[in-house]
Amino acid sequence: MLLDTASLYFRAYFGVPDSVRAPDGTPVNAVRGLLDFIARLVDDHRPDDLVACMDADWRPQWRVDLIPSYKAHRVADEPAAPQGEHVPHSGDYEEEVPDTLAPQVPVIEEVLDAIGIARVGVAGYEADDVIGTLATRASGPVDIVTGDRDLYQLVSDERRARVLYPLKGVGTLQAVDEAWLRGKYGVDGSGYADLALLRGDPSDGLPGVSGIGEKTAAKLLAAYGDLAGITAAAADPTSKLTPTQRRRLAEAADYLAVAPRVVRVATDVPLPAFDPALPTAPRHPAALDALTERWGLGTSLSRVLAILAR
């Protein structure tokens, strides 16, 4: 089981009231909400291995170099560089997150480490890339828990990889396999990234191709197979593309040349050594006791530990 950790703690933060606080009054709703999610996921699905995948770099510079608008609207207080002056790397800026969530992220990391749940992030890569690398290397079935549709591209019946998409907390999950994708979008996992880059995604700063929405993108992929087939058809005057589609694809040629590398998750991330096996007892009990007292983790932590012990 691979957790898109930021997706889940954002969901926990907005789903659990900020009246859930530590003894000193600090909000810990994201911390406790994430622990509740993990307890429910482990109890319901009984994975042997579980990895909390992290964003070591939420906006990698190599993606920004290809599409400068990538996640640009999420940057907190990014100054405009005067013409000719150095434009700092995206890593020089922080992602804009709610004031009371950011301080909880280090606590989440400390708690996961003390429990012994594997936590993996790699400099220069997003959690999606860590998930993509682990999912494609796995020898057995993989469940990817995320509220991010971008990871639908990793769904593969052959590799037994599916996405569990939270509909209401993590107690109600949409299991996304290839049959579900074909019914919903008309593509399988391997075609989802091409559909996504054609359609675009304002939330990620991806412009897409003007005039080509989800349904048109699906029809083009059904007719021409993949992005390469579509771009070849755009250059072929005998293809059945409409003049408007041909023009819009031609106008978007520069975007289409780089978008696949931005939209497709990396599957070759240099991962550190780690043990994905779920522990049956805390790895660092003294540290966990101190964290429990400091942050008032209460029943959220005790529930996780009881389920792991079972």
C-alpha positions as a Python dict, from the first residue, in 0.01 Angstrom:
ca = {
    (1, 'M'): (0, 0, 0),
    (2, 'L'): (144, 335, -112),
    (3, 'L'): (13, 650, 54),
    (4, 'D'): (9, 985, -120),
    (5, 'T'): (75, 1131, 222),
    (6, 'A'): (22, 1501, 149),
    (7, 'S'): (-307, 1426, -27),
    (8, 'L'): (-423, 1241, 283),
    (9, 'Y'): (-308, 1490, 546),
    (10, 'F'): (-464, 1777, 350),
    (11, 'R'): (-788, 1579, 347),
    (12, 'A'): (-752, 1507, 719),
    (13, 'Y'): (-682, 1874, 794),
    (14, 'F'): (-1001, 1990, 625),
    (15, 'G'): (-1208, 1694, 748),
    (16, 'V'): (-1118, 1704, 1118),
    (17, 'P'): (-1209, 2021, 1314),
    (18, 'D'): (-919, 2236, 1434),
    (19, 'S'): (-1063, 2210, 1784),
    (20, 'V'): (-860, 1886, 1798),
    (21, 'R'): (-555, 2025, 1974),
    (22, 'A'): (-245, 1933, 2171),
    (23, 'P'): (-234, 2003, 2546),
    (24, 'D'): (-73, 2343, 2475),
    (25, 'G'): (-355, 2437, 2236),
    (26, 'T'): (-169, 2372, 1908),
    (27, 'P'): (-396, 2223, 1639),
    (28, 'V'): (-314, 1858, 1563),
    (29, 'N'): (-618, 1778, 1349),
    (30, 'A'): (-405, 1678, 1047),
    (31, 'V'): (-179, 1458, 1261),
    (32, 'R'): (-460, 1275, 1433),
    (33, 'G'): (-672, 1261, 1118),
    (34, 'L'): (-388, 1098, 924),
    (35, 'L'): (-336, 843, 1202),
    (36, 'D'): (-708, 763, 1192),
    (37, 'F'): (-684, 718, 814),
    (38, 'I'): (-387, 482, 848),
    (39, 'A'): (-564, 278, 1116),
    (40, 'R'): (-872, 239, 894),
    (41, 'L'): (-671, 155, 581),
    (42, 'V'): (-461, -110, 756),
    (43, 'D'): (-763, -258, 931),
    (44, 'D'): (-973, -274, 614),
    (45, 'H'): (-709, -383, 363),
    (46, 'R'): (-442, -565, 568),
    (47, 'P'): (-137, -472, 359),
    (48, 'D'): (190, -648, 438),
    (49, 'D'): (389, -341, 336),
    (50, 'L'): (299, 25, 363),
    (51, 'V'): (498, 329, 249),
    (52, 'A'): (414, 690, 327),
    (53, 'C'): (537, 866, 13),
    (54, 'M'): (641, 1227, 64),
    (55, 'D'): (693, 1540, -146),
    (56, 'A'): (1063, 1617, -99),
    (57, 'D'): (1009, 1872, -376),
    (58, 'W'): (646, 1960, -449),
    (59, 'R'): (739, 2162, -763),
    (60, 'P'): (1058, 2015, -912),
    (61, 'Q'): (1268, 2257, -1110),
    (62, 'W'): (1303, 2017, -1401),
    (63, 'R'): (925, 2024, -1448),
    (64, 'V'): (914, 2404, -1415),
    (65, 'D'): (1191, 2436, -1675),
    (66, 'L'): (970, 2250, -1922),
    (67, 'I'): (640, 2423, -1835),
    (68, 'P'): (698, 2742, -1630),
    (69, 'S'): (330, 2764, -1530),
    (70, 'Y'): (350, 2425, -1353),
    (71, 'K'): (189, 2476, -1010),
    (72, 'A'): (289, 2844, -1029),
    (73, 'H'): (-36, 2965, -871),
    (74, 'R'): (33, 2755, -561),
    (75, 'V'): (358, 2934, -480),
    (76, 'A'): (340, 3152, -170),
    (77, 'D'): (463, 3508, -224),
    (78, 'E'): (681, 3438, -526),
    (79, 'P'): (834, 3771, -632),
    (80, 'A'): (865, 3865, -997),
    (81, 'A'): (1232, 3885, -1102),
    (82, 'P'): (1331, 4202, -1289),
    (83, 'Q'): (1425, 4142, -1650),
    (84, 'G'): (1769, 3991, -1682),
    (85, 'E'): (1801, 3899, -1316),
    (86, 'H'): (1819, 3551, -1162),
    (87, 'V'): (1488, 3371, -1126),
    (88, 'P'): (1523, 3150, -817),
    (89, 'H'): (1449, 2780, -840),
    (90, 'S'): (1105, 2664, -732),
    (91, 'G'): (1269, 2510, -427),
    (92, 'D'): (1339, 2864, -301),
    (93, 'Y'): (967, 2903, -235),
    (94, 'E'): (723, 2723, -14),
    (95, 'E'): (391, 2581, -123),
    (96, 'E'): (105, 2793, 3),
    (97, 'V'): (-64, 2587, 276),
    (98, 'P'): (-295, 2686, 562),
    (99, 'D'): (-110, 2848, 853),
    (100, 'T'): (-203, 2578, 1103),
    (101, 'L'): (-124, 2286, 871),
    (102, 'A'): (241, 2357, 789),
    (103, 'P'): (360, 2318, 1153),
    (104, 'Q'): (188, 1979, 1172),
    (105, 'V'): (386, 1823, 886),
    (106, 'P'): (711, 1778, 1086),
    (107, 'V'): (505, 1623, 1366),
    (108, 'I'): (350, 1378, 1119),
    (109, 'E'): (699, 1282, 1000),
    (110, 'E'): (829, 1230, 1355),
    (111, 'V'): (529, 1019, 1453),
    (112, 'L'): (552, 796, 1144),
    (113, 'D'): (925, 745, 1207),
    (114, 'A'): (870, 660, 1573),
    (115, 'I'): (598, 408, 1487),
    (116, 'G'): (823, 254, 1222),
    (117, 'I'): (608, 322, 915),
    (118, 'A'): (834, 367, 613),
    (119, 'R'): (848, 729, 495),
    (120, 'V'): (1015, 794, 161),
    (121, 'G'): (1084, 1121, -19),
    (122, 'V'): (1363, 1193, -266),
    (123, 'A'): (1516, 1533, -339),
    (124, 'G'): (1406, 1671, -676),
    (125, 'Y'): (1095, 1455, -696),
    (126, 'E'): (732, 1465, -593),
    (127, 'A'): (554, 1193, -397),
    (128, 'D'): (386, 1094, -724),
    (129, 'D'): (727, 1002, -865),
    (130, 'V'): (817, 793, -559),
    (131, 'I'): (480, 618, -593),
    (132, 'G'): (536, 562, -965),
    (133, 'T'): (876, 407, -906),
    (134, 'L'): (756, 179, -625),
    (135, 'A'): (441, 77, -812),
    (136, 'T'): (628, -25, -1127),
    (137, 'R'): (896, -214, -933),
    (138, 'A'): (655, -406, -710),
    (139, 'S'): (638, -780, -755),
    (140, 'G'): (291, -815, -600),
    (141, 'P'): (-41, -627, -594),
    (142, 'V'): (-25, -254, -518),
    (143, 'D'): (-292, -25, -374),
    (144, 'I'): (-223, 347, -421),
    (145, 'V'): (-425, 563, -182),
    (146, 'T'): (-462, 915, -320),
    (147, 'G'): (-711, 1192, -388),
    (148, 'D'): (-507, 1292, -694),
    (149, 'R'): (-642, 1171, -1028),
    (150, 'D'): (-299, 1213, -1189),
    (151, 'L'): (-204, 877, -1040),
    (152, 'Y'): (-472, 699, -1242),
    (153, 'Q'): (-195, 665, -1501),
    (154, 'L'): (-37, 396, -1280),
    (155, 'V'): (-344, 171, -1286),
    (156, 'S'): (-258, -160, -1450),
    (157, 'D'): (-448, -487, -1436),
    (158, 'E'): (-139, -667, -1562),
    (159, 'R'): (76, -535, -1277),
    (160, 'R'): (-219, -560, -1034),
    (161, 'A'): (-190, -192, -949),
    (162, 'R'): (-503, 6, -863),
    (163, 'V'): (-588, 340, -707),
    (164, 'L'): (-806, 368, -398),
    (165, 'Y'): (-963, 713, -428),
    (166, 'P'): (-1126, 851, -109),
    (167, 'L'): (-1488, 950, -156),
    (168, 'K'): (-1565, 1007, 210),
    (169, 'G'): (-1267, 981, 440),
    (170, 'V'): (-1096, 650, 369),
    (171, 'G'): (-1390, 440, 481),
    (172, 'T'): (-1553, 483, 140),
    (173, 'L'): (-1301, 435, -140),
    (174, 'Q'): (-1346, 414, -515),
    (175, 'A'): (-1136, 121, -637),
    (176, 'V'): (-1000, 236, -972),
    (177, 'D'): (-897, -43, -1209),
    (178, 'E'): (-877, -48, -1588),
    (179, 'A'): (-1243, -139, -1633),
    (180, 'W'): (-1346, 159, -1419),
    (181, 'L'): (-1115, 391, -1614),
    (182, 'R'): (-1252, 275, -1949),
    (183, 'G'): (-1607, 326, -1827),
    (184, 'K'): (-1535, 672, -1686),
    (185, 'Y'): (-1281, 816, -1929),
    (186, 'G'): (-1264, 578, -2224),
    (187, 'V'): (-894, 503, -2165),
    (188, 'D'): (-691, 257, -1963),
    (189, 'G'): (-413, 346, -1720),
    (190, 'S'): (-148, 381, -1990),
    (191, 'G'): (-366, 628, -2180),
    (192, 'Y'): (-470, 843, -1885),
    (193, 'A'): (-158, 1066, -1888),
    (194, 'D'): (-213, 1149, -2257),
    (195, 'L'): (-578, 1232, -2186),
    (196, 'A'): (-476, 1449, -1891),
    (197, 'L'): (-217, 1651, -2082),
    (198, 'L'): (-452, 1707, -2379),
    (199, 'R'): (-734, 1813, -2146),
    (200, 'G'): (-507, 2023, -1926),
    (201, 'D'): (-541, 2086, -1554),
    (202, 'P'): (-572, 2440, -1417),
    (203, 'S'): (-500, 2315, -1065),
    (204, 'D'): (-152, 2211, -1181),
    (205, 'G'): (-97, 2501, -1419),
    (206, 'L'): (-120, 2279, -1729),
    (207, 'P'): (-287, 2464, -2017),
    (208, 'G'): (-379, 2162, -2228),
    (209, 'V'): (-483, 2204, -2591),
    (210, 'S'): (-737, 2479, -2652),
    (211, 'G'): (-1078, 2341, -2741),
    (212, 'I'): (-992, 1981, -2652),
    (213, 'G'): (-1171, 1872, -2339),
    (214, 'E'): (-1196, 1533, -2176),
    (215, 'K'): (-1446, 1380, -2417),
    (216, 'T'): (-1269, 1502, -2730),
    (217, 'A'): (-934, 1385, -2594),
    (218, 'A'): (-1080, 1039, -2529),
    (219, 'K'): (-1221, 1024, -2884),
    (220, 'L'): (-886, 1124, -3036),
    (221, 'L'): (-703, 863, -2829),
    (222, 'A'): (-956, 598, -2932),
    (223, 'A'): (-904, 692, -3298),
    (224, 'Y'): (-526, 736, -3303),
    (225, 'G'): (-399, 527, -3012),
    (226, 'D'): (-180, 767, -2818),
    (227, 'L'): (-34, 1117, -2822),
    (228, 'A'): (223, 1024, -3086),
    (229, 'G'): (-56, 894, -3309),
    (230, 'I'): (-255, 1215, -3261),
    (231, 'T'): (38, 1443, -3342),
    (232, 'A'): (116, 1231, -3649),
    (233, 'A'): (-246, 1266, -3760),
    (234, 'A'): (-224, 1644, -3711),
    (235, 'A'): (69, 1650, -3954),
    (236, 'D'): (-106, 1422, -4204),
    (237, 'P'): (-335, 1619, -4438),
    (238, 'T'): (-525, 1298, -4523),
    (239, 'S'): (-623, 1222, -4159),
    (240, 'K'): (-982, 1264, -4044),
    (241, 'L'): (-906, 1540, -3795),
    (242, 'T'): (-1122, 1848, -3842),
    (243, 'P'): (-946, 2162, -3965),
    (244, 'T'): (-1003, 2322, -3624),
    (245, 'Q'): (-854, 2027, -3436),
    (246, 'R'): (-557, 2021, -3672),
    (247, 'R'): (-497, 2393, -3618),
    (248, 'R'): (-527, 2373, -3240),
    (249, 'L'): (-290, 2078, -3218),
    (250, 'A'): (-40, 2262, -3437),
    (251, 'E'): (-65, 2572, -3218),
    (252, 'A'): (-1, 2358, -2910),
    (253, 'A'): (299, 2177, -3065),
    (254, 'D'): (555, 2329, -2825),
    (255, 'Y'): (343, 2237, -2523),
    (256, 'L'): (281, 1884, -2651),
    (257, 'A'): (654, 1833, -2704),
    (258, 'V'): (732, 1876, -2333),
    (259, 'A'): (405, 1796, -2154),
    (260, 'P'): (452, 1417, -2145),
    (261, 'R'): (765, 1448, -1931),
    (262, 'V'): (587, 1684, -1694),
    (263, 'V'): (258, 1495, -1665),
    (264, 'R'): (388, 1139, -1658),
    (265, 'V'): (520, 1036, -1320),
    (266, 'A'): (881, 931, -1302),
    (267, 'T'): (942, 559, -1260),
    (268, 'D'): (1319, 571, -1215),
    (269, 'V'): (1361, 767, -893),
    (270, 'P'): (1682, 672, -705),
    (271, 'L'): (1518, 547, -386),
    (272, 'P'): (1702, 517, -55),
    (273, 'A'): (1715, 186, 131),
    (274, 'F'): (1411, 138, 355),
    (275, 'D'): (1200, -137, 509),
    (276, 'P'): (839, -122, 388),
    (277, 'A'): (711, -395, 622),
    (278, 'L'): (446, -280, 866),
    (279, 'P'): (576, -304, 1223),
    (280, 'T'): (386, -497, 1489),
    (281, 'A'): (523, -272, 1766),
    (282, 'P'): (667, 83, 1770),
    (283, 'R'): (1022, 108, 1638),
    (284, 'H'): (1112, 385, 1883),
    (285, 'P'): (876, 348, 2182),
    (286, 'A'): (1041, 610, 2405),
    (287, 'A'): (1030, 871, 2129),
    (288, 'L'): (669, 780, 2055),
    (289, 'D'): (573, 815, 2422),
    (290, 'A'): (727, 1163, 2427),
    (291, 'L'): (543, 1262, 2108),
    (292, 'T'): (216, 1126, 2246),
    (293, 'E'): (250, 1335, 2561),
    (294, 'R'): (367, 1647, 2377),
    (295, 'W'): (98, 1642, 2109),
    (296, 'G'): (-190, 1461, 2279),
    (297, 'L'): (-223, 1188, 2016),
    (298, 'G'): (-463, 990, 2235),
    (299, 'T'): (-696, 735, 2081),
    (300, 'S'): (-575, 809, 1726),
    (301, 'L'): (-233, 663, 1804),
    (302, 'S'): (-355, 386, 2034),
    (303, 'R'): (-590, 266, 1758),
    (304, 'V'): (-303, 246, 1506),
    (305, 'L'): (-83, 55, 1750),
    (306, 'A'): (-362, -189, 1842),
    (307, 'I'): (-430, -266, 1475),
    (308, 'L'): (-60, -312, 1398),
    (309, 'A'): (-24, -545, 1694),
    (310, 'R'): (-310, -759, 1562),
}
